Amino acid sequence: MRHSYLTKMLTMVIVTLMFQLVVFAQPKDRPMPPTGGHVPPDEFIKELKKELNLTSEQEDKIQRILNSQQAEMNKMFEAEKQKQEIKREEMKKEHDTMREQMEKQRKEIDAQMTSVLTKEQAKKFEEMQKKHSEMPPPRERQGGREGKPIHEGCPDHRE
């Protein structure tokens, strides 16, 4: 069992190293086509003209092809951007609706619980609810993005 695990791990390490060697062994000065690389179309055309001895007519046609392709890509990116914005808006609406439903449910539960309690218990329960509502949101209590230690601000927190 252990031998099999070590063999698998060693194989994965070797495959990863071989992949890195292949990737880093690629020539850096060779321009890549605009469909798969980050070389600007003008530089790509210059390289094609130099390496393939393109005529002016061929260069113009290739330039039009690349411009057309770039325009299509821009349309696709813009359409995707609009879809993402619509999704964001829909998610926000759904989130707001859910928050309202949860708040309504919380109030109903509080009312049901209060109906079971004595006046003294209900008063103490209301004070507990007030104290709880004054606490920072959970993300801030638990360290969230500010990098604060976990549980800082919590009543039971001890240094």
C-alpha positions in Angstrom: 0.0 0.0 0.0 2.7 2.5 1.0 4.9 1.5 -2.0 1.9 2.2 -4.3 1.4 5.7 -2.8 5.1 6.6 -3.1 5.1 5.4 -6.7 2.1 7.6 -7.5 3.6 10.6 -5.8 7.0 10.2 -7.5 5.2 9.8 -10.9 3.3 13.0 -10.3 6.4 14.9 -9.4 8.2 13.6 -12.5 5.3 14.4 -14.8 5.1 18.0 -13.3 8.8 18.6 -13.8 8.7 17.3 -17.4 5.7 19.6 -18.2 7.6 22.6 -16.8 10.7 21.7 -18.9 8.6 21.6 -22.0 6.8 24.8 -21.3 10.0 26.7 -20.4 11.9 25.3 -23.3 9.7 27.1 -25.8 11.4 29.9 -27.6 10.4 33.3 -26.2 11.1 35.4 -29.3 8.7 33.5 -31.6 5.5 35.4 -32.0 2.3 33.5 -31.4 -0.8 34.0 -33.4 -3.3 36.5 -31.9 -5.8 33.6 -31.3 -3.6 32.0 -28.7 -1.0 34.5 -27.5 -0.4 37.9 -26.3 1.5 39.3 -29.3 -0.2 42.3 -30.8 -1.6 41.7 -34.3 0.8 44.3 -35.8 3.8 42.5 -34.5 2.4 39.1 -35.7 1.9 40.5 -39.2 5.4 41.9 -39.3 6.8 38.5 -38.4 4.6 36.8 -41.0 5.7 39.3 -43.6 9.3 38.7 -42.7 9.2 34.9 -42.5 6.7 34.2 -45.3 7.6 37.1 -47.7 4.0 38.3 -47.8 3.0 40.6 -50.6 1.2 43.9 -49.7 -2.0 42.4 -50.9 -1.6 39.4 -48.6 -0.6 41.6 -45.7 -3.8 43.7 -46.2 -6.0 40.6 -46.4 -4.5 39.2 -43.2 -4.9 42.5 -41.5 -8.6 42.5 -42.4 -9.0 39.0 -41.2 -7.3 39.8 -37.9 -9.4 43.0 -37.5 -12.6 41.1 -38.2 -11.6 38.4 -35.7 -10.8 41.1 -33.1 -14.2 42.7 -33.6 -15.9 39.4 -33.1 -13.9 38.7 -29.9 -14.9 42.2 -28.6 -18.6 41.5 -29.3 -18.3 38.2 -27.5 -16.6 39.8 -24.5 -19.1 42.5 -24.3 -22.0 40.1 -24.5 -20.5 38.0 -21.7 -19.9 41.1 -19.6 -23.6 42.1 -20.0 -24.7 38.5 -19.1 -22.5 38.7 -15.9 -24.0 42.1 -15.0 -27.6 40.7 -15.4 -26.7 37.7 -13.3 -25.2 39.9 -10.6 -28.4 42.0 -10.5 -30.6 38.9 -10.3 -28.5 37.4 -7.5 -28.7 40.7 -5.6 -32.5 40.7 -6.0 -32.7 37.1 -4.8 -30.4 37.8 -1.9 -32.5 40.8 -0.9 -35.7 38.7 -1.1 -34.2 36.0 0.9 -33.0 38.5 3.6 -36.5 39.9 3.8 -38.0 36.4 4.2 -35.5 35.5 6.9 -36.2 38.7 8.8 -40.0 38.1 8.6 -39.5 34.5 9.8 -37.2 35.7 12.6 -39.9 38.1 13.8 -42.5 35.4 13.7 -40.3 33.1 15.7 -39.6 35.8 18.2 -43.3 36.5 18.6 -44.1 32.8 19.1 -41.3 32.4 21.6 -42.4 35.6 23.5 -45.9 34.2 23.7 -44.6 31.2 25.7 -42.5 33.3 28.1 -43.6 35.1 31.3 -43.4 38.9 31.3 -40.1 38.8 33.1 -38.6 36.2 30.8 -40.0 38.2 27.8 -38.3 41.4 29.0 -35.0 39.6 29.5 -35.3 37.9 26.1 -35.9 41.3 24.5 -32.7 42.6 26.2 -30.8 39.6 25.0 -32.1 40.3 21.4 -31.1 44.0 21.7 -27.6 43.0 22.9 -27.2 40.5 20.1 -28.3 43.1 17.5 -25.6 45.5 18.7 -22.8 43.0 18.1 -20.8 43.4 14.9 -21.7 41.1 11.9 -20.3 37.6 12.1 -17.6 38.2 9.5 -16.2 41.0 11.6 -16.4 39.0 14.8 -14.5 36.1 13.2 -11.6 38.0 11.7 -13.1 38.4 8.2 -11.0 40.4 5.8 -9.6 42.8 8.3 -7.2 40.2 9.7 -8.5 40.5 13.2 -8.0 37.5 15.5 -10.9 35.1 15.5 -13.5 35.8 18.2 -12.3 39.3 18.9 -15.2 41.4 20.0 -17.1 38.4 21.2 -18.2 38.7 24.8 -16.5 35.4 25.7 -13.2 36.4 24.1 -10.1 36.2 26.3 -6.7 37.5 25.4 
